[in-house]
């Protein structure tokens, strides 16, 4: 990364979440002045409380704990932060939760995005907005090919569909209110792994809980293929996209995929086996016999546009991604200073970015 972020005011929604906490650490390390807007972290333990929330001397972080669905509060927070760059990551991000509470999912992912973009209309020093959606925004007919940005948006479950709707909201606001103003783009990334995730219904957290309890992992779809990548990979893409929107807006696309190399596409059971091998005892897995909501058997992304326009490439293969992830949980179990450990992983990834892909 360049010194582009030094002293820039950034509004980051969803900063208390798994990806948001990592992004907070990274932005702070780059010298950005960060305002976060999010709900309290969900449950204990959580990455935010461990590595990002603790006070540190000289930091320029302002944390607003509030709901993205509260349009009035969003407007107040945006006006007070007066950001130059907005990165919107606040979301209801779980497929199974979207089946349990579809209305809340749509309210958060669709109307929350609309509330934020409406608030951004009043900003006079805004330089760009990056809206983070999902690899699941594409209409998936199970063909097994990698989706690119020209593919039709869709989504059969409430989560995927709500994210496709968020893409339409983003495009609508861009065309209606920002056509001659600051550029707005969406970023679509695949399944992320990394240290500090304890979310429900996610694979690596389920593995960690299984290791701690001595039980096997229940897998809903062990043979499902997903574009697994370390969390720092798409975050580097979001940062690169924002920088390019400001420095080269005419050459920068308005929707970009950030996914791993095809060699890192693998099944759920392969991830469990490889992750467990880094520990003294594998968690093992069994097929969950209970009825499950439908999910796509295969979902992969093409990141060719990100490579061609942003010079972005993944730096970690699946083996390295799982190794970095396992190292984090092992260090946490050993009682290490996880703020320092996490910052070191960010710095190590930054060094990888300086090398030719």
JOBELZI-V23364 format. One record per helix or strand of 2 or more residues. SS is the DSSP state (a for helix, b for strand). FROM is the first residue (numbers start at 1). TO is the last residue. If there is no record, write none. Layout:
SS,FROM,TO ; SS,FROM,TO
This chain:
a,3,5 ; b,9,13 ; a,18,29 ; b,33,38 ; a,47,52 ; b,61,65 ; a,71,81 ; b,85,88 ; a,95,100 ; a,102,120 ; b,128,132 ; a,135,137 ; b,146,147 ; a,158,177 ; b,183,189 ; b,192,193 ; a,203,213 ; b,217,219 ; b,225,227 ; b,229,230 ; a,231,247 ; a,249,251 ; b,255,258 ; a,262,264 ; b,265,267 ; a,268,276 ; b,285,287 ; b,298,301 ; a,304,310 ; a,318,333 ; a,338,353
